[in-house]
């Protein structure tokens, strides 16, 4: 825990010193940053119901069994505070969902990158409540594995032009998130490092809102676009998060 705190402090100080290096005319050489630097590293688990009924229709039309979509997202994120304003950015994925039939395997999962900004409406040191809006960039990936056909030959030369059904498809998506966030900060013992003090905490929180799938792109294989099988997946989402928070002050 001490090593993680020290690492977060070093990153935050490095970022703060770089930003303030551009403002040496207003900040003296004895000050590394004007304001406290605060934030948190977090793990988030999100529930957002998906709908891949059109994809499943295409799979069944080709003799494959339908896939039960995974509605759970696992995310890693960073939370940043600037007085009452907050931002949150992160990456995430869904576990792979799979179906099989006669040596053919269909594997489906999703990846996302998100950014949120909000404003804290409470004046409490330990509790935050903030409406937020965000942008979400994601991609769905479908892998078809034809193991039976691939394993018909044991030589490299014979495999080069082997006609198997194995393919990888992907579908880009763009969405807008509107919601409300709540965090409760469990304080930990502060840590003193040279001329700075690091106030540590464990943030436990909830995010709830609505994801608007503004753009659902065509399925693609390499750079070739395919018609059909794509659909918008707007839905309510709920996230639970826990992390390691910090506030660095002089």
Order of alpha helices (4+ residues) and beta strands (2+ residues): alpha-beta-alpha-beta-beta-beta-beta-beta-alpha-alpha-beta-beta-beta-beta-beta
